[in-house]
Amino acid sequence: MSSIVGIPAFNDNYIWLLQNRDGSAWVVDPGDAAPVEKALAERKLSLAGILITHHHFDHVGGLKALKKKHACTVYGPPNPSIEGIDRVLVEGDHVRVGDYAFEIISVPGHTLDHIAYYQAGENPAVFCGDTLFAGGCGRIFEGDPPMMYESLSKLAALPAATAVYCAHEYTLANLAFARAADPSNLDLKEREINARALRAAGESTVPSTIGVELATNPFLRSADPHLALGLASEGRESGADPVEVFAGLRAWKDQF
């Protein structure tokens, strides 16, 4: 049966393993080959292919070794610095990988080449790399705040039930900042309690859902007046425009 498994890597990365009913698998953002090989062996799966969201090493570091060993297909963004991509994907493209069918969404900001893989239908899901996190968003390394805001808005517009498969276990740190930025949010308080319980039990806080993020993630809520008030209380005037509020929140989080 099809299923999605998070493979821990490094200190806090997740490599997502997509299992197909035929015993094959695809992986998303394999920064390290070793944990992927271990997961494949444990589940007796063959590696059919790799999906890449962006060029950072902790997302592509295992690509070369995996492709060499398994002769698998690699999909990824239009960035020639990523060696081994067989098919370049841009916004609006559609790909089928075993039991999964994805639409490509361009989400630059964290990096300029960043893409996300969205599966619509009965069990919607999005593999969003380092653009949207549980309770937060990625740092802006190559883009600018308006670009990142637009990318996050695309993800925020997906159905509320969409499972959000981000690439890092940053949730507790993100929620600590969210509480500072949005202290009156009762849904956020409850989410932090639940997330702490999960981590204390050694469990992952990912995936989230778009609905949960819309209710509790300050970076998707910059149009809410409470977020502008939170910035003002920290001496961070931002203006009322949601993009300005977003930029203020991201700058605050960078120093939090």
Secondary structure by P-SEA (a helix, b strand, c coil): ccbbbbbbcccbbbbbbbbcccccccccccccaaaaaaaaaaacccccbbbbcccccccccaaaaaaaaccbbbbbccccccccccccccccbbbbcccbbbbbbbbccccccbbbbbbbccbbbbbcccccccccccccccccaaaaaaaaaaaaaccccbbbbccccaaaaaaaaaaaaccccaaaaaaaaaaaaaaaaccccccccaaaaaacccccccccaaaaaaaaaacccccccaaaaaaaaaaaaaac
